[in-house]
Amino acid sequence: MLMPRKQKYRKQFRGTMKGNATRGLTLAFGDYGLSSTETGWVSSKQIEAARRTIAHYTQRGGRTWIRIFPDKPVSKKPPEVRMGGGKGDLHEFVAVVKPGRMLFEMSGVSSEIALQALKLAAYKLPVKTKIITKGV
């Protein structure tokens, strides 16, 4: 699964997710893309599940680019622990996704296969998405 090699600080604040994405809005590498239409956190497990779905459906044909990276650590306290005692241990890494952000890109396969693969990958993600093609 994806995670940063090293970080300056082990734990981060949750932060706010306001506004639209300002980077990574257009297709940069492939002919078909999966773009987010809402805000949310996408975990490294969800990114990997979507990637595996695309690879499985295309029978590892063509080329796939992952345009998001989970670099935000999320901590979680164990169940049935009382208040206090500091911040919890590291649980997972997430990518902060805002509306308009390109999540995945594909090329090298037919349009029917690419569109169906991206549709199946969208089911694995916690944010609403839309499929973008190069001409549109």
MOHU-V807630 format. One record per backbone hydrogen bond with DSSP energy under -0.5 kcal/mol. CO is the residue of the C=O (numbers start at 0). NH is the residue of the N-H. If there is no record, write none. Layout:
[[CO,NH] [CO,NH]]
//
This chain:
[[18,98] [23,101] [25,27] [30,133] [31,105] [32,34] [32,131] [33,102] [33,103] [34,129] [35,99] [39,96] [40,42] [41,94] [42,46] [43,47] [44,48] [45,49] [46,50] [47,51] [48,52] [49,53] [50,54] [51,55] [52,56] [53,57] [54,59] [55,58] [57,60] [62,106] [64,66] [64,104] [68,70] [70,72] [71,93] [73,90] [73,91] [75,88] [77,80] [88,75] [91,73] [92,43] [93,71] [94,41] [94,96] [96,39] [97,100] [98,20] [100,35] [102,66] [102,67] [103,33] [104,64] [105,30] [105,31] [106,62] [109,113] [110,114] [111,115] [112,116] [113,117] [114,118] [115,119] [116,120] [117,121] [118,122] [119,123] [120,123] [121,124] [127,36] [127,37] [129,34] [131,32]]
//
